[in-house]
């Protein structure tokens, strides 16, 4: 039997003012829920500007515990609207220990799971290693590459830089994820030429569509938009390119946003993954006996 899931994505700008950023997020969530969304995905670090463009210890003051004001607001919103809501927190886990954390709220059940970003970049304009520790990998505690069970299905939740790693998507699929979700914050340097901008964005879209193909799963990606300055005055800032999208289990684009703020609602046929896997049985044909060296840094 066909099983459908109405998925909403909020593609938005964000600002240093949490109240302004969260108001934008909430407006998008409410609009999508009113249109019938059962699951809504917000972008990475939607409650603030993308502060990782530079390193400053005072920015740790932006962090909150999981049940802090932002978490409480998102939980209350999910409960009021009766939806599954995926938000993003700069999490203060303990003094001196912080994470880039995606959180899942399931209606009046409240918080049903968290995913702490596993791959942490450290590149010009994306100095995330200064702020975030990677998540723990602990199967017994359902930490790391572990799907989150919700009333709308089992969610394979990953975050931004994770999207470039096929191993992460595969592990979520092998644990029974029914859909892959990627809250994201990615954009161009203003000085990049048009050719480089096009190559970067196309590569970003292509790698995630390939995860859909390789695993026979739909993929849902929410990115931010707008120019955000480097408040240290050192860098040029980042032009976040938007381009949020939903792909089906053969990588087909079902919806693709532009470069402005946008709210998208897509109906997924959740039964198609089974049909696709019967035609392309990649999981059946994997040579798991020959992949041992994948746990090595490099084969030398």
Buried (B, 14 or more C-beta within 10 A) or exposed (E): EEEEBBBBBBBBBBBEEBEBBBEBBBEBBBBBBEEEBBBBBBBBBBBBBBBBBBEBEEBBEBBBEBEBEBBBBBBEBBBEBEBBBBBBBBBBBEEEEBBBBBBBBBBEBBBBBBBBBBBBBEEEBBBBBBBBBBBEEEEEEBBBBBBBBBEBBBBBBBBBBBBBBEEBBBBBBBBEBBBBBBBBBBBBBEEBEEEEBEEBBEEBBEBBBBBBBBBBBBBBBBBBBBEBEBBEEEBBBBBBBBBBBBBBBBBEEBBBBEBEBBBBBBBBBBEBBEEBBEEBEBBEEEEEEEEEEEEEEEEE
